[in-house]
Amino acid sequence: MKNHHIKTALPGPKAIELMARDKAVISPSYPRDYPFVMSHGKGAEVWDVDGNRFLDFMSGIAVCSTGHSHPEVVAAITEAAQNFLHISSDYWHGYQVRLGEKLNEVAPMGEPVLSFMCQSGTEAVEGALKLARYVTGRQRVIAFLGAFHGRTMGSLACTASKYTQQKGFFPTMPGVTHVPYPNPYRPLFSGEDQGQAVLDYMEKMLFQANVPASEVAAVLIEPLQGEGGYLVPPAGFLEGLRALCDRHGILLIFDEVQSGVGRTGKMFACQHTGVKPDIMTLAKGLGSGMPVGAVVAKKTIMEQWARGAHGNTYGGNPVCCAAALATLDLVEREYAANAADVGAYFMDRLRDMATRYDVIGEVRGHGLMIGMELVEDRESKTPAVDFCDKLLTKAYHNGLLLLSCGISTVRFIPPLMITKADVDEAMEMLEASFKELLAEA
């Protein structure tokens, strides 16, 4: 494929120079992949420091929900910044109140909610864990294998997508037990219904032999699992999990950090099933790139927190709240619906492509949260790890920015404002990358 938007050999000279400067002063812990060095972006397009143009189908790990520098978001940020940049959460201001009102309006609980504002997904998860322990008086938590909930010590204890995230940091928060996330494509249990099998394992094995249900404060789960491979839970599983939690007085926490705010074609991923959480965590796409997160909980739960039980310095930052308000308005007005429409078109294109390439094992997802699992062959389903890694780099050289998840799954998380024309261009780049890789094999 001849990409006329790529002007230099990648990485270009300015990118190489900046990466060398970065190496001298920035932590080496960041899990960086191909050498993309950004200059600026607009919508779903981004340019590197050497003037090369790319289509961004990873949107800052699902953060740039309304696209890069959406004019309405920029205007909201500018107005707020001209008023004041910060007042601590010890005091009050209108931006935070309005964001709380908006979250109360759109939250999927079906009853009034209160929100605790923070800066990131991991802080939102930490807050949710603390709230669940505080309210229930219980200490244990159940999380899922394949989950990613963050990298601070409480959320890290619940994270189980790659062992490298935990390696070297043990012990983390005690009291966390992991169970399998149901995956019909790679079943761990016998039987057709992997969701019911997981529920039976929890109820009939875990609670009987190892974890007293009466000591479990919360079950923490992504209603569409992200880093673990973009797994869509089988029908009935979340409903069964809700019933299990209700039977044992356990709070159900939905981590919607990656899947929320229109990403799946609905405001929240849990709305595909109608299952209502007790507590929900948000971040990533909530601020279109500004660092903002939230713990959203049923009012009857969060109002039990005493004054001073939890707090922070930057929570409810006015500039971030303004960005979140503009984002939620855009998503509610048009971008959730666009994600559903363009996402369905995108998945159809990917599934058609799968008919031509045996290396594509499965395409799955909702809206614009799509995973394409790569395998050595469809019969054995052996993960094509090397091919997946090379595909990301090859796509970068062809002008398409992608990320992976799970063992060998390419994830597609473009801005929610993309068009079908953007999808067509991305598919051209993706298929060219496939052909080039297979020709080199």
Secondary structure, 3 states (H helix, E strand, C coil): CCCCCCCCCCCCHHHHHHHHHHHHHCCCCCCCCCCCCEEEEEECEEEECCCCEEEECCHHHHCCCCCECCHHHHHHHHHHHHHCCCCCCCCCCHHHHHHHHHHHHHCCCCCCEEEEEECCHHHHHHHHHHHHHHHHCCCEEEEECCCCCCCCHHHHHHCCCCHHHCCCCCCCCCCEEEECCCCCCCCCCCCCCHHHHHHHHHHHHHHHHCCCHHHEEEEEECCCECCCCCECCCCCHHHHHHHHHHHHCCEEEEECCCCCCCCCCCCCHHHHCCCCCCEEEECHHHHCCCCCEEEEEEHHHHCCCCCCCCCCCCCCCHHHHHHHHHHHHHHHHHHHHHHHHHHHHHHHHHHHHHCCCCCEEEEEEECCEEEEEEECCCCCCCECHHHHHHHHHHHHHCCEECEEECCCEEEECCCCCCCHHHHHHHHHHHHHHHHHHHHHC
